[in-house]
Amino acid sequence: MFCWLSRLCRGLSTPTRRTTQLIWSSASRSLVLSSQRKIPELSSFVARTNTCGELRSSHLGQEVTLCGWIQFRRQNIFLVLRDFHGLVQVVIPQDESAASVKKILCEAPMESVVQVSGTVISRPPGQKNPVFSLSKKMPTGEIEIKVKTAKLLNSCKKLPFEIKDFIKKTEALRLQYRYLDLRSVQMQYNLRLRSQMVMKMREYLCNLHGFVDVETPTLFKRTPGGAKEFVIPSREPGKFYSLPQSPQQFKQLLMVGGLDRYFQVARCYRDEGSRPDRQPEFTQIDIEMSFVDQTGVQSLIEGLLQYSWPSDKGPVVVPFPSMPFAEALASYGTDKPDTRFGMKIVDISDMFRNTEVGFLQDALSKPQGTVKAICIRKGAKYLKRKDIESIRKFAADHFNECSLMGKLRLECADLLEARGVVLRDPALFSFLWVVDFPLFLPKEENPQELESAHHPFTAPHPSDIHLLYTEPHKVRSQHYDLVLNGNEIGGGSIRIHNSELQHYVLATVLKEDVKLLSHLLQALDYGAPPHGGIALGLDRLMCLVTGAPSIRDVIAFPKSFRGHDLMSNAPDSIPPEELKPYHIQVSWPTDAETEKSSSNHPCRSES
């Protein structure tokens, strides 16, 4: 019996092993081929022979066909043709035999799309515009195209704004005509750099470290805690889907399923108002690993960023420094400190223990009362009287906020930089890990109750686990944030992989309805491995890398400040008959309710 089973197993395993070898050898060949082709072929499969931006003196005498937009025309003698790759000067023929070509190129409006064919020639002496001249934006400045044939592919109507980066446009106008705004040099650069970095991240994770790219569902169910979720009606009466804030539960379930290393460029959703660094829909680099600790996740991310970092931005130095949450609050007044400059918050309470100044005595007499200060070096030299008044007013306006000192530090930095003092070098990228966060925080609306500082699946610090059952507010977590230049660009944690512990946190500490998470609790009972992960905010990261003023400048089709798509006018109304299958109807607000809503949310521009 045993011999028969052995022969059967050998017979079944042999073809599988061969197949595996074939798959891996095929993958190896494709990797070798891709590594050999360092320069992408930009004109394959299309109606051009070259791009506008690639032609140089080495192409002299070649016959080329180019396609692009007319950016500029001078005296009906020259025009500048633009595509995604750059600019090239085109000579408009003046002889009678080429009258039809001249007519097309001279009469086509700016931003019309044309196809031209001709010869690459050298520019006449004195007219060359080489790479290292004053005009660095035109690397094709030594050559031009002597046109033989031309075709108008599409004419352009009068534009709502010129396609030039130096032309000032309101953000609302840019979003309304986003397809035109995307033609700008800056938007082209931002989106292409984003694509390149994501490709490098994918290569690092999947090819070099064996991560599996898995897509997780967009239609899910309501999750307790966290941000507000978008609700999607279903055809079952009274039942709704929710759009996930993140693939958090799914990536943990993938670890239970033995995937070991998961990665996804994940689309996430939050029903919150937009801010310069927030959108209702956003993208994150989502990662989860089994059998990993905090140090392992941090090392992975440091290597990932170092590998994918743009070469023109300077090297990323690893390992990143680390700072406990308590130190960040004490020294910088925030859990996401900008460490490019000093001006730390200093506790000077001991200097005023015997003071007779009333308000200082009052402050120090209170439990945990302190006197803190910020030393503004050279402040007396650079700050004017009106700056001091501005600081005083800022402090008064934010007096009751616990983050006052941190905001005051940044406000002082803004004032100094307005006076010409360089504090925050835009070319410097200062990474920082913030660790040892509290596991729970008091709820704002009810301080007697607790809520998760990160999310309810975060594991407690091993040294504090005994406090979970007696003094949960004192428990530290295995939660870590990655900060870059004062902006949180990533957050993660080691997860709870024990079902009983997870149930206790949800039901007893957080007082959540565990039925909503019964599937996860059940999964943890079936041999869940220890696991942890992180999510990097791709939009925010790219915003910092490119130096863009808003994450809307690194997203192809973002929403406005109010969460509207100004191009398509979304969200939009739906006819009542289309709502019937979902068993819902719209309850229109009364005039009084509309007026009250308007007073609570004063009109803002859609920028």
Solvent accessible surface area in square Angstrom, and as a share of the most:
residue,aa,sasa,rsa
1,M,175,0.78
2,F,162,0.68
3,C,87,0.52
4,W,135,0.47
5,L,74,0.37
6,S,30,0.19
7,R,139,0.51
8,L,81,0.40
9,C,80,0.48
10,R,145,0.53
11,G,48,0.46
12,L,118,0.59
13,S,47,0.30
14,T,45,0.26
15,P,71,0.45
16,T,86,0.50
17,R,133,0.49
18,R,153,0.56
19,T,69,0.40
20,T,60,0.35
21,Q,112,0.50
22,L,125,0.62
23,I,108,0.55
24,W,171,0.60
25,S,46,0.30
26,S,53,0.34
27,A,39,0.30
28,S,56,0.36
29,R,151,0.55
30,S,60,0.39
31,L,86,0.43
32,V,77,0.44
33,L,119,0.59
34,S,73,0.47
35,S,65,0.42
36,Q,125,0.56
37,R,170,0.62
38,K,171,0.72
39,I,147,0.74
40,P,87,0.55
41,E,103,0.46
42,L,61,0.30
43,S,15,0.10
44,S,39,0.25
45,F,208,0.87
46,V,81,0.47
47,A,73,0.57
48,R,46,0.17
49,T,76,0.44
50,N,18,0.09
51,T,0,0.00
52,C,0,0.00
53,G,6,0.06
54,E,53,0.24
55,L,0,0.00
56,R,89,0.33
57,S,47,0.31
58,S,95,0.62
59,H,34,0.15
60,L,83,0.41
61,G,54,0.52
62,Q,84,0.37
63,E,105,0.47
64,V,3,0.02
65,T,25,0.15
66,L,0,0.00
67,C,26,0.16
68,G,3,0.03
69,W,73,0.26
70,I,0,0.00
71,Q,47,0.21
72,F,92,0.38
73,R,52,0.19
74,R,102,0.37
75,Q,147,0.65
76,N,69,0.36
77,I,66,0.33
78,F,35,0.15
79,L,1,0.00
80,V,20,0.11
81,L,0,0.00
82,R,16,0.06
83,D,11,0.06
84,F,67,0.28
85,H,76,0.34
86,G,21,0.20
87,L,33,0.16
88,V,0,0.00
89,Q,11,0.05
90,V,0,0.00
91,V,31,0.18
92,I,0,0.00
93,P,19,0.12
94,Q,92,0.41
95,D,81,0.42
96,E,157,0.70
97,S,106,0.69
98,A,15,0.12
99,A,53,0.41
100,S,76,0.49
101,V,13,0.08
102,K,66,0.28
103,K,121,0.51
104,I,52,0.27
105,L,0,0.00
106,C,21,0.13
107,E,112,0.50
108,A,4,0.03
109,P,57,0.36
110,M,73,0.32
111,E,9,0.04
112,S,0,0.00
113,V,38,0.22
114,V,0,0.00
115,Q,32,0.14
116,V,1,0.00
117,S,31,0.20
118,G,1,0.01
119,T,22,0.13
120,V,1,0.00
121,I,55,0.28
122,S,51,0.33
123,R,16,0.06
124,P,55,0.35
125,P,130,0.82
126,G,87,0.83
127,Q,89,0.39
128,K,100,0.42
129,N,33,0.17
130,P,46,0.29
131,V,56,0.32
132,F,182,0.76
133,S,34,0.22
134,L,189,0.94
135,S,46,0.30
136,K,145,0.62
137,K,172,0.73
138,M,19,0.08
139,P,43,0.27
140,T,1,0.00
141,G,0,0.00
142,E,64,0.29
143,I,0,0.00
144,E,7,0.03
145,I,0,0.00
146,K,116,0.49
147,V,7,0.04
148,K,114,0.48
149,T,79,0.46
150,A,17,0.13
151,K,112,0.47
152,L,75,0.38
153,L,84,0.42
154,N,100,0.51
155,S,64,0.41
156,C,21,0.13
157,K,184,0.78
158,K,195,0.83
159,L,42,0.21
160,P,57,0.36
161,F,17,0.07
162,E,87,0.39
163,I,17,0.08
164,K,64,0.27
165,D,71,0.37
166,F,152,0.63
167,I,50,0.26
168,K,192,0.81
169,K,44,0.19
170,T,91,0.53
171,E,29,0.13
172,A,32,0.25
173,L,53,0.26
174,R,44,0.16
175,L,6,0.03
176,Q,82,0.36
177,Y,58,0.22
178,R,5,0.02
179,Y,115,0.44
180,L,13,0.06
181,D,4,0.02
182,L,31,0.16
183,R,57,0.21
184,S,12,0.08
185,V,104,0.60
186,Q,85,0.38
187,M,3,0.01
188,Q,50,0.22
189,Y,83,0.31
190,N,0,0.00
191,L,46,0.23
192,R,103,0.37
193,L,13,0.07
194,R,36,0.13
195,S,69,0.44
196,Q,107,0.48
197,M,2,0.01
198,V,21,0.12
199,M,124,0.55
200,K,76,0.32
201,M,0,0.00
202,R,77,0.28
203,E,60,0.27
204,Y,23,0.09
205,L,0,0.00
206,C,34,0.20
207,N,80,0.41
208,L,97,0.48
209,H,72,0.32
210,G,51,0.49
211,F,8,0.04
212,V,63,0.36
213,D,62,0.32
214,V,32,0.19
215,E,156,0.70
216,T,25,0.15
217,P,68,0.43
218,T,63,0.37
219,L,88,0.44
220,F,35,0.14
221,K,77,0.33
222,R,142,0.52
223,T,30,0.17
224,P,6,0.04
225,G,44,0.42
226,G,75,0.72
227,A,24,0.18
228,K,150,0.64
229,E,23,0.10
230,F,62,0.26
231,V,90,0.51
232,I,55,0.28
233,P,41,0.26
234,S,18,0.11
235,R,159,0.58
236,E,101,0.45
237,P,94,0.59
238,G,65,0.63
239,K,122,0.52
240,F,98,0.41
241,Y,91,0.35
242,S,5,0.03
243,L,24,0.12
244,P,11,0.07
245,Q,27,0.12
246,S,33,0.21
247,P,6,0.04
248,Q,21,0.09
249,Q,8,0.04
250,F,33,0.14
251,K,4,0.02
252,Q,0,0.00
253,L,50,0.25
254,L,35,0.17
255,M,1,0.00
256,V,34,0.20
257,G,57,0.55
258,G,60,0.58
259,L,63,0.31
260,D,58,0.30
261,R,77,0.28
262,Y,0,0.00
263,F,0,0.00
264,Q,16,0.07
265,V,49,0.28
266,A,1,0.01
267,R,105,0.38
268,C,0,0.00
269,Y,33,0.13
270,R,66,0.24
271,D,65,0.34
272,E,67,0.30
273,G,58,0.56
274,S,3,0.02
275,R,118,0.43
276,P,82,0.52
277,D,39,0.20
278,R,64,0.23
279,Q,8,0.04
280,P,11,0.07
281,E,43,0.19
282,F,28,0.11
283,T,9,0.05
284,Q,15,0.07
285,I,0,0.00
286,D,0,0.00
287,I,0,0.00
288,E,0,0.00
289,M,14,0.06
290,S,11,0.07
291,F,150,0.62
292,V,22,0.12
293,D,84,0.44
294,Q,44,0.19
295,T,92,0.54
296,G,26,0.25
297,V,0,0.00
298,Q,24,0.11
299,S,62,0.40
300,L,15,0.08
301,I,0,0.00
302,E,15,0.07
303,G,17,0.17
304,L,0,0.00
305,L,0,0.00
306,Q,86,0.38
307,Y,71,0.27
308,S,4,0.03
309,W,23,0.08
310,P,14,0.09
311,S,114,0.74
312,D,105,0.54
313,K,52,0.22
314,G,31,0.30
315,P,126,0.79
316,V,10,0.06
317,V,118,0.68
318,V,52,0.30
319,P,109,0.68
320,F,12,0.05
321,P,83,0.52
322,S,70,0.45
323,M,19,0.08
324,P,54,0.34
325,F,37,0.15
326,A,71,0.55
327,E,81,0.36
328,A,0,0.00
329,L,78,0.39
330,A,52,0.40
331,S,21,0.14
332,Y,11,0.04
333,G,9,0.09
334,T,30,0.17
335,D,51,0.26
336,K,80,0.34
337,P,1,0.01
338,D,7,0.04
339,T,42,0.24
340,R,50,0.18
341,F,15,0.06
342,G,41,0.39
343,M,24,0.11
344,K,100,0.42
345,I,13,0.06
346,V,75,0.43
347,D,81,0.42
348,I,38,0.19
349,S,4,0.02
350,D,115,0.60
351,M,145,0.65
352,F,57,0.24
353,R,133,0.48
354,N,147,0.75
355,T,21,0.12
356,E,161,0.72
357,V,67,0.38
358,G,48,0.47
359,F,147,0.61
360,L,23,0.11
361,Q,89,0.40
362,D,78,0.40
363,A,34,0.26
364,L,27,0.14
365,S,87,0.56
366,K,115,0.49
367,P,128,0.81
368,Q,180,0.80
369,G,19,0.19
370,T,62,0.36
371,V,19,0.11
372,K,78,0.33
373,A,35,0.27
374,I,29,0.15
375,C,77,0.46
376,I,43,0.22
377,R,193,0.70
378,K,137,0.58
379,G,8,0.08
380,A,111,0.86
381,K,142,0.60
382,Y,59,0.22
383,L,17,0.09
384,K,105,0.44
385,R,205,0.75
386,K,143,0.61
387,D,8,0.04
388,I,77,0.39
389,E,90,0.40
390,S,42,0.27
391,I,25,0.13
392,R,139,0.51
393,K,132,0.56
394,F,42,0.17
395,A,24,0.19
396,A,69,0.54
397,D,90,0.47
398,H,45,0.20
399,F,146,0.61
400,N,146,0.75
401,E,67,0.30
402,C,143,0.86
403,S,36,0.23
404,L,25,0.12
405,M,44,0.20
406,G,4,0.03
407,K,77,0.33
408,L,25,0.12
409,R,2,0.01
410,L,69,0.34
411,E,36,0.16
412,C,3,0.02
413,A,0,0.00
414,D,71,0.37
415,L,27,0.13
416,L,3,0.01
417,E,57,0.26
418,A,86,0.67
419,R,83,0.30
420,G,59,0.57
421,V,29,0.17
422,V,122,0.70
423,L,40,0.20
424,R,44,0.16
425,D,60,0.31
426,P,113,0.71
427,A,76,0.59
428,L,84,0.42
429,F,38,0.16
430,S,23,0.15
431,F,13,0.06
432,L,4,0.02
433,W,3,0.01
434,V,0,0.00
435,V,17,0.09
436,D,44,0.23
437,F,8,0.03
438,P,26,0.16
439,L,7,0.03
440,F,5,0.02
441,L,74,0.37
442,P,75,0.47
443,K,48,0.20
444,E,164,0.74
445,E,141,0.63
446,N,54,0.28
447,P,87,0.55
448,Q,163,0.72
449,E,62,0.28
450,L,26,0.13
451,E,69,0.31
452,S,27,0.18
453,A,32,0.25
454,H,57,0.25
455,H,33,0.15
456,P,16,0.10
457,F,5,0.02
458,T,2,0.01
459,A,9,0.07
460,P,4,0.03
461,H,42,0.19
462,P,91,0.57
463,S,67,0.43
464,D,13,0.07
465,I,73,0.37
466,H,119,0.53
467,L,34,0.17
468,L,1,0.00
469,Y,120,0.46
470,T,101,0.59
471,E,60,0.27
472,P,29,0.18
473,H,104,0.47
474,K,111,0.47
475,V,0,0.00
476,R,85,0.31
477,S,2,0.02
478,Q,33,0.14
479,H,9,0.04
480,Y,0,0.00
481,D,10,0.05
482,L,0,0.00
483,V,1,0.00
484,L,0,0.00
485,N,13,0.07
486,G,21,0.20
487,N,45,0.23
488,E,63,0.28
489,I,3,0.02
490,G,4,0.03
491,G,14,0.14
492,G,1,0.01
493,S,0,0.00
494,I,17,0.09
495,R,5,0.02
496,I,2,0.01
497,H,73,0.33
498,N,76,0.39
499,S,14,0.09
500,E,140,0.63
501,L,26,0.13
502,Q,0,0.00
503,H,84,0.37
504,Y,54,0.21
505,V,2,0.01
506,L,0,0.00
507,A,36,0.28
508,T,72,0.42
509,V,15,0.09
510,L,13,0.06
511,K,142,0.60
512,E,54,0.24
513,D,76,0.39
514,V,36,0.21
515,K,159,0.67
516,L,32,0.16
517,L,1,0.01
518,S,62,0.40
519,H,59,0.26
520,L,0,0.00
521,L,17,0.08
522,Q,108,0.48
523,A,16,0.12
524,L,8,0.04
525,D,99,0.51
526,Y,156,0.59
527,G,67,0.64
528,A,13,0.10
529,P,20,0.13
530,P,57,0.36
531,H,0,0.00
532,G,0,0.00
533,G,1,0.01
534,I,0,0.00
535,A,19,0.15
536,L,0,0.00
537,G,23,0.22
538,L,2,0.01
539,D,4,0.02
540,R,43,0.16
541,L,1,0.00
542,M,0,0.00
543,C,15,0.09
544,L,37,0.18
545,V,2,0.01
546,T,19,0.11
547,G,64,0.62
548,A,16,0.13
549,P,120,0.75
550,S,9,0.06
551,I,4,0.02
552,R,14,0.05
553,D,10,0.05
554,V,0,0.00
555,I,14,0.07
556,A,34,0.26
557,F,106,0.44
558,P,9,0.06
559,K,36,0.15
560,S,0,0.00
561,F,48,0.20
562,R,110,0.40
563,G,21,0.20
564,H,66,0.30
565,D,25,0.13
566,L,35,0.18
567,M,69,0.31
568,S,68,0.44
569,N,110,0.57
570,A,37,0.28
571,P,103,0.65
572,D,110,0.57
573,S,89,0.57
574,I,94,0.47
575,P,57,0.36
576,P,101,0.63
577,E,113,0.51
578,E,97,0.44
579,L,23,0.11
580,K,145,0.62
581,P,50,0.32
582,Y,66,0.25
583,H,105,0.47
584,I,65,0.33
585,Q,167,0.74
586,V,78,0.45
587,S,105,0.68
588,W,189,0.66
589,P,79,0.50
590,T,81,0.47
591,D,128,0.66
592,A,75,0.58
593,E,95,0.43
594,T,67,0.39
595,E,127,0.57
596,K,135,0.57
597,S,58,0.37
598,S,61,0.39
599,S,82,0.53
600,N,94,0.48
601,H,135,0.60
602,P,88,0.55
603,C,121,0.72
604,R,142,0.52
605,S,79,0.51
606,E,35,0.16
607,S,51,0.33
